[in-house]
């Protein structure tokens, strides 16, 4: 989703219609489409979209003040005031307090070992 939101929808449709496709054909097609999506670099705008999407999973779980803080930090990221790691850390904190099974399966919040600090500059 952060790399190519349009392609993300296409991939979702492929999986959503999986029952109507031959798995031998679907697998290579999905992989090819996924690699095409990943060729496009994620931007501050597309990361912001993903952060907003993730925050939606907390809308019933956290207080209005916490929602406001999350939105403020996402806005700070969008405007280049803070790095991506700041809203990610806040979201991870809330998801630890209010686990969501779907979010727990996602790698966006923790794609690589923290000690590499790969997201501190984006």
trRosetta pair geometry for C-beta under 8 A, 3 or more apart (Angstrom, degrees):
i j d omega theta_ij theta_ji phi_ij phi_ji
1 5 5.8 37 -161 -103 64 69
1 8 4.5 70 -93 -114 59 161
1 46 7.3 178 138 177 62 98
1 49 7.0 -136 155 107 102 108
1 50 5.1 131 104 -94 115 101
1 53 6.8 -56 154 30 157 163
1 108 7.8 -25 47 -85 108 142
2 42 3.9 9 143 -124 98 130
2 46 4.9 120 -161 129 50 104
2 47 5.2 38 -141 -88 114 59
2 49 7.5 168 -105 65 57 95
2 50 4.7 -33 -73 -30 91 146
2 108 7.0 137 -21 -129 127 116
3 7 7.5 -42 99 59 95 126
3 8 7.8 138 60 -55 78 103
3 37 5.4 105 97 153 121 81
3 38 5.4 -21 177 -112 173 41
3 39 7.9 110 173 48 127 35
3 40 5.1 125 169 79 85 85
3 41 7.0 -101 -136 -176 80 9
3 42 5.0 -67 -84 -66 53 80
3 46 7.0 153 -44 136 7 153
4 7 3.8 26 114 26 122 117
4 8 6.2 166 93 -26 65 82
4 36 7.8 -61 44 119 168 72
4 37 4.1 -140 47 -151 127 78
4 38 7.7 -102 4 -50 114 26
4 40 4.5 94 -68 52 107 137
4 46 7.8 -16 -65 -137 21 154
5 8 5.2 -48 -146 27 34 122
5 9 7.0 36 157 -19 63 97
5 46 6.1 -153 -34 -133 103 104
5 49 6.3 -34 -79 116 137 159
6 9 6.1 -53 -162 30 34 109
6 10 6.9 33 143 -16 64 105
7 10 5.3 -51 -152 36 41 117
7 11 6.3 43 150 -21 70 102
7 33 6.5 177 -168 173 102 89
7 36 6.4 -160 -133 100 145 95
7 37 3.6 -172 114 -97 144 103
7 40 7.5 154 7 22 139 132
8 11 5.8 -53 -150 35 30 111
8 12 6.5 33 150 -20 63 106
8 37 6.6 115 -58 -147 60 145
9 12 5.5 -52 -149 35 34 115
9 13 6.5 36 153 -20 65 102
10 13 5.8 -54 -152 34 31 111
10 14 6.6 36 149 -23 63 102
10 33 6.2 -131 115 -171 117 135
11 14 5.5 -48 -152 30 35 115
11 15 6.6 27 153 -11 65 104
11 30 6.6 88 -141 -148 87 83
11 33 5.7 171 -85 119 86 124
11 34 6.2 79 -109 -80 136 76
11 37 6.7 -43 -36 -32 131 153
12 15 5.9 -59 -151 41 32 105
12 16 5.9 35 152 -23 67 111
13 16 5.3 -54 -139 38 32 115
13 17 6.2 11 165 -2 67 109
14 17 6.5 -73 -149 48 22 93
14 18 7.2 60 144 -71 57 75
14 21 7.7 -11 -166 -5 73 162
14 26 6.7 149 175 -154 102 96
14 29 6.8 -162 -143 113 138 110
14 30 5.4 167 130 -95 146 91
14 33 6.7 156 -28 47 157 160
15 18 5.4 -5 -162 -46 41 114
15 30 7.3 75 -64 -117 82 132
17 20 4.9 -46 175 39 89 114
17 21 6.3 80 120 -21 88 108
18 21 6.0 -74 -148 40 36 105
18 23 7.8 40 -172 -91 93 78
18 26 6.3 85 -133 -158 76 163
21 25 6.2 -120 175 77 99 106
21 26 4.4 103 121 -67 131 117
22 25 4.3 67 75 14 101 107
22 26 6.5 179 83 -15 47 89
23 26 5.4 -54 -130 39 34 113
23 27 6.1 42 170 -29 67 101
24 27 6.7 -41 -144 22 20 111
24 28 8.0 7 161 2 49 104
25 28 7.0 -69 -163 43 32 98
25 29 6.2 24 152 -15 68 120
26 29 5.7 -68 -146 44 30 111
26 30 5.8 31 161 -23 71 109
27 30 6.0 -57 -145 34 23 108
27 31 6.4 19 159 -15 61 109
28 31 5.7 -56 -144 39 32 111
28 32 6.1 34 158 -21 66 108
29 32 5.8 -56 -148 37 29 112
29 33 6.3 26 155 -16 64 108
30 33 5.8 -59 -148 40 29 109
30 34 6.1 32 153 -22 66 108
31 34 5.6 -53 -145 35 30 114
31 35 6.4 29 156 -18 64 105
32 35 5.9 -54 -149 36 29 109
32 36 6.5 31 151 -20 62 106
33 36 5.6 -53 -150 35 33 115
33 37 6.5 35 151 -21 64 103
34 37 5.7 -54 -152 34 33 112
34 38 6.4 25 154 -15 66 108
35 38 5.7 -56 -143 40 33 109
35 39 6.8 50 152 -37 62 95
36 39 5.8 -41 -158 10 33 118
37 40 6.5 -60 -173 28 40 104
42 46 5.2 -129 -155 83 73 122
42 47 5.6 82 160 -57 116 89
43 46 4.8 90 48 12 79 97
43 47 6.8 -138 92 -3 39 87
44 47 5.8 -53 -144 39 28 112
44 48 6.3 35 152 -25 62 106
44 77 7.2 -171 -158 147 94 80
44 78 6.2 126 156 -138 103 45
44 80 6.9 -28 -131 -71 158 79
44 122 7.9 -161 -83 173 76 79
45 48 5.6 -54 -152 32 28 114
45 49 6.7 33 149 -22 62 102
45 78 7.4 65 -99 -141 49 91
46 49 5.3 -43 -151 29 40 117
46 50 6.7 40 150 -17 65 100
47 50 5.7 -54 -153 36 36 110
47 51 6.3 38 149 -20 68 105
47 77 7.2 -101 112 146 117 128
47 84 5.9 -70 176 -115 151 120
47 122 7.5 155 -60 141 163 109
48 51 5.6 -52 -146 37 33 113
48 52 6.3 35 154 -19 65 104
48 74 6.2 112 -144 176 80 96
48 77 6.5 173 -91 99 88 106
48 78 4.4 55 -100 -91 142 101
49 52 5.8 -54 -149 36 29 111
49 53 6.4 33 150 -22 63 106
50 53 5.4 -52 -148 35 33 116
50 54 6.4 33 153 -18 66 104
50 108 6.2 -144 170 -162 135 151
51 54 5.8 -53 -148 37 31 110
51 55 6.3 32 153 -22 64 106
51 74 4.8 171 125 -124 133 113
51 77 6.9 97 -14 67 171 150
51 87 5.2 18 -143 133 140 143
51 88 7.7 -96 -106 -70 105 63
51 91 6.9 -140 -146 -49 81 145
52 55 5.7 -54 -146 34 31 112
52 56 6.9 45 150 -31 60 97
52 74 6.3 117 -69 179 72 157
53 56 5.8 -48 -165 16 32 118
54 57 6.0 -49 -170 20 45 111
54 58 7.8 30 142 -9 66 103
54 91 5.5 33 125 -156 132 146
54 103 6.7 95 -144 -121 90 119
54 108 7.3 -141 -71 94 133 138
54 109 7.5 130 -136 -67 151 104
55 58 5.7 -59 -164 35 50 111
55 59 7.5 80 141 -57 69 78
55 67 7.5 112 175 -141 112 74
55 70 5.1 151 -130 145 126 136
55 71 7.1 128 169 -71 163 68
55 74 6.7 -73 -35 -48 147 147
55 91 6.6 -99 -79 -107 74 110
56 59 5.7 -13 -159 -27 46 116
57 61 7.9 3 134 9 61 127
57 95 7.8 31 100 -98 122 102
57 100 5.0 -18 166 -71 127 175
57 102 7.1 -142 -122 71 141 113
57 103 5.5 155 116 -51 167 127
58 61 4.9 -85 -156 52 61 109
58 62 4.9 11 164 2 108 115
58 66 7.8 -101 149 122 129 116
58 67 7.3 178 109 -96 106 82
58 70 7.1 137 75 -51 145 171
58 91 7.7 -143 -28 -140 142 77
58 94 5.3 16 -120 142 146 137
58 95 7.3 -98 -77 -71 111 70
58 98 6.3 111 -127 79 85 139
58 100 7.9 -109 -71 -36 63 134
59 62 7.7 -62 -120 41 12 84
59 67 6.9 57 -123 -109 59 129
61 94 7.3 123 102 173 121 103
61 97 7.8 145 153 104 119 94
61 98 3.7 103 174 -167 144 160
62 66 3.9 -100 167 90 119 136
62 67 5.8 151 96 -53 108 76
62 70 7.5 89 90 -19 157 134
62 94 5.7 -31 -69 -147 138 125
62 97 7.9 82 -89 89 97 129
62 98 6.7 -125 -54 -1 83 152
63 66 4.7 98 54 8 77 101
63 67 7.0 -135 99 -4 42 86
64 67 5.6 -51 -148 35 33 114
64 68 6.4 36 152 -21 64 104
65 68 5.6 -53 -150 34 31 113
65 69 6.5 32 150 -19 64 103
66 69 5.5 -50 -148 34 35 113
66 70 6.4 37 152 -20 66 102
66 94 6.8 131 169 -103 129 125
67 70 5.7 -53 -149 35 32 111
67 71 6.3 28 154 -15 65 107
68 71 5.8 -56 -147 40 30 109
68 72 6.2 35 152 -23 65 107
69 72 5.6 -54 -146 35 31 114
69 73 6.3 27 157 -16 66 106
69 90 7.2 -145 129 -163 103 141
70 73 6.0 -58 -149 38 28 106
70 74 6.3 28 153 -18 65 107
70 87 7.3 87 -160 -146 67 92
70 90 6.0 177 -109 131 73 128
70 91 6.9 86 -137 -80 113 75
70 94 7.1 -17 -81 -23 129 154
71 74 5.7 -53 -144 38 32 112
71 75 6.3 35 154 -20 64 106
72 75 5.6 -56 -152 37 29 113
72 76 6.5 33 149 -22 64 103
73 76 5.4 -46 -148 32 36 115
73 77 6.6 39 151 -19 63 99
73 82 6.8 -44 -160 53 77 151
73 86 5.8 -142 -170 132 111 104
73 87 4.7 156 127 -92 106 81
73 90 5.4 89 75 12 167 160
74 77 5.6 -51 -154 34 34 113
74 78 6.4 38 148 -23 65 105
74 87 5.0 85 -85 -120 61 146
75 78 5.4 -50 -145 33 35 115
75 79 6.3 20 159 -7 66 108
76 79 6.1 -65 -147 45 28 101
76 81 4.1 -80 -168 65 84 122
76 82 4.6 40 128 10 115 108
76 86 7.1 -54 93 99 122 144
76 87 7.7 168 62 -54 93 103
77 80 7.7 46 179 -66 31 21
77 81 7.3 -83 -64 51 23 76
77 82 5.4 -57 -79 73 65 88
77 83 7.3 5 -123 136 89 13
77 84 6.1 82 -148 -99 127 47
77 86 6.4 -170 -73 64 103 106
77 87 4.9 -63 -29 -12 144 126
82 86 4.0 -32 153 22 132 157
82 87 7.3 128 97 -27 124 81
83 86 6.0 120 66 -9 60 96
83 119 7.0 138 152 142 112 72
83 120 5.6 42 135 -172 164 41
83 121 6.5 -57 -128 -100 134 8
83 122 6.4 86 -161 66 93 35
84 87 6.8 -62 -162 43 46 94
84 88 5.9 41 149 -19 76 117
84 119 5.0 -92 82 177 115 105
84 122 4.9 -5 -2 96 127 83
85 88 5.4 -64 -143 46 33 116
85 89 5.9 39 159 -28 70 106
85 119 4.9 135 -67 108 89 104
85 120 5.3 -6 -16 -97 143 55
86 89 6.0 -53 -147 30 25 109
86 90 6.8 20 155 -13 59 106
87 90 5.6 -55 -148 39 38 112
87 91 6.1 38 155 -18 70 105
88 91 5.8 -56 -146 39 30 109
88 92 6.2 31 155 -20 65 106
88 109 6.1 159 -162 -140 96 66
88 119 6.8 9 16 131 158 154
89 92 5.7 -53 -145 36 30 112
89 93 6.5 38 152 -25 62 103
90 93 5.6 -50 -153 29 32 116
90 94 6.8 25 153 -12 64 103
91 94 5.9 -58 -151 39 35 106
91 95 6.2 27 154 -14 69 109
91 109 6.6 -128 102 -114 114 115
92 95 5.7 -59 -142 43 32 107
92 96 6.3 39 155 -26 65 101
92 109 5.4 140 -84 -174 96 123
92 110 7.5 87 -107 -51 131 99
93 96 5.9 -54 -154 29 28 112
93 97 6.8 19 151 -10 62 107
94 97 5.6 -58 -151 41 36 109
94 98 6.0 -21 165 33 73 105
95 98 6.4 -73 -123 70 31 69
95 99 6.3 65 174 -109 70 44
95 100 6.3 -73 -138 16 96 93
95 103 5.6 -119 -134 121 135 143
95 104 7.7 174 170 -71 120 69
95 109 7.1 -67 41 -112 156 168
96 99 7.2 11 -140 -69 20 79
99 103 7.7 -160 -169 67 54 108
99 104 6.1 26 -168 -61 99 121
100 103 4.0 61 76 18 110 111
100 104 6.4 -175 83 -19 53 85
101 104 5.6 -52 -145 30 30 118
101 105 7.1 28 157 -19 60 103
102 105 6.1 -62 -164 30 33 109
102 106 7.2 35 144 -30 64 103
103 106 5.5 -49 -156 17 44 118
103 109 7.3 50 175 -15 95 137
106 109 6.3 82 98 4 102 93
107 110 6.5 -93 -160 74 56 61
107 111 4.9 80 150 -103 97 67
108 111 6.5 3 -124 -55 21 102
110 114 7.5 -44 -139 -58 93 89
112 116 5.6 -42 130 43 118 142
112 118 5.7 27 69 20 138 140
113 116 5.2 100 78 -10 86 102
114 117 7.3 39 168 -67 53 53
117 120 4.6 -11 178 -9 94 127
119 122 5.7 -74 -154 44 59 104
